[in-house]
Amino acid sequence: MRFTKRHEYSVYILTNKANTVFYIGVTSDLTNRILEHKTKVYDGFTSKYKVNKLVYYEEYQWIQDAIAREKQLKGGSRQKKIDLIVSTNPGWSDLSEEWYD
């Protein structure tokens, strides 16, 4: 019997409390990566600007597809990002709010 490893990659958009700053990233472990943002494990853009609210994500089987989508989102206008978020999360809720204790 042969088992195929299930690849899972996520492209995600974070914002700050006021929904004024966006961060787009890609990861193979969305739950852990968002926790790292929330707990400011690394110094950088997201910790400096308090960007830790997950407002959008997509899942992919292949890393190449996730990276291509990340680049596409980063290259899009601010309004395109807003429209994408509002299309699935009109209240700008933190989608990871109940992931952690």
HULINSUL-V575180 format. One record per backbone hydrogen bond with DSSP energy under -0.5 kcal/mol. CO is the residue of the C=O (numbers start at 1). NH is the residue of the N-H. Records with the same first field share a line. If there is no record, write none. Layout:
# HULINSUL-V575180
CO = NH + NH
This chain:
# HULINSUL-V575180
3 = 5
5 = 7
9 = 60
10 = 27
11 = 58
12 = 25
13 = 55 + 56
14 = 23
15 = 52 + 53
16 = 19
21 = 16
23 = 14
25 = 12
27 = 10
29 = 33
30 = 34
31 = 35
32 = 36
33 = 37
34 = 38
35 = 39
36 = 41
37 = 40
44 = 48
45 = 49
46 = 51
47 = 50
50 = 52
52 = 54
53 = 15 + 55
54 = 95
56 = 13
58 = 11
60 = 9
62 = 66
63 = 67
64 = 68
65 = 69
66 = 70
67 = 71
68 = 72
69 = 73
70 = 74
71 = 75
72 = 76
73 = 76
77 = 81
78 = 82
79 = 83
80 = 84
81 = 85
82 = 86
83 = 87
84 = 88
85 = 88 + 89
89 = 92
93 = 95
94 = 97
96 = 99
